[in-house]
Amino acid sequence: MSRKNSQIKIGIFLMIFSGVFFAATLIIPFFDLPTKTKVAASTTSFILMEVVFWAGGLLVGKELFTKYKKQLNPVNWFKKKNQNG
């Protein structure tokens, strides 16, 4: 059971850590770098974000992945919970 718990914790960490690469994708264009370097770095950061997020999803399993994916979606952040059920 301990191995499963650590696997889930690592998966959740990876899913949250993918936000670092997302932030980097948004920040890189503001650096004083050549355009080719900015494009390459932003593309690499975006791809790493996706890979790390989905790797975390594989570690946590389908049920938890679906739950955390909904929570990490900014569209769902300010929705009110359904009071009827």
Secondary structure, 3 states (H helix, E strand, C coil): CHHHHHHHHHHHHHHHHHHHHHHHHHHHHHCCCCHHHHHHHHHHHHHHHHHHHHHHHHHHCHHHHHHHHHHHCHHHCCCCCCCCC
